[in-house]
Amino acid sequence: MEMLKVMVVDDNETFLRAALLMLSSLTNVTVVGTANTGASAVLTVQQRQPDLILMDVNMPGMNGLATAARMREAGVTAKIVFVSMDSSTEAQARALGLDFYGFIPKADFYAGLKRLLDELIAWRNLCGAAR
């Protein structure tokens, strides 16, 4: 089975460490990079080429929505999942017309991410089997 390459972008060091700990416990996922600002995420994503980006929305400087838009402009095709304490973020991303794969409230991060990863990995396995 092919590993799912994940990048985590969050300015909160505590949340970033918790996300990395959770992801490291999964056998079908490998973390290929992290960033704590939007600007560093745009640079890192080109080098690491993740399949999935977990993107905090509320970051100082360039927020997650602007970072995602910049990544799409640069041709990044990775699936983007927004992560936020603010539940209105999903509506904001839709209003901006951003191409994103999902939204996970930080309060439901573990269960939400597990559910999303299970769906994504099942879909990738199905597509791989169809080749």
TAHU-V205383 format. One line per field, one symbol per residue. ss: DSSP state (2 for helix, 1 for strand, 0 for the rest). psi: psi as a letter, one per 40 degrees, with the letter a starting at -180 (. if undefined). Layout:
BEGIN
ss: ???
psi: ???
END
This chain:
BEGIN
ss: 00011111100022222222222200001111111002222222222200011111000000022222222220000011111100002222222000000111122222222222222222222222200
psi: hhihhihhhhehdddddddddddeeheehhheiiieidddddddddddgidhhhhidgiibhiddddddddddeeheihhhihidheedddddddefihidihhhddfddddddddddddddddddddde.
END
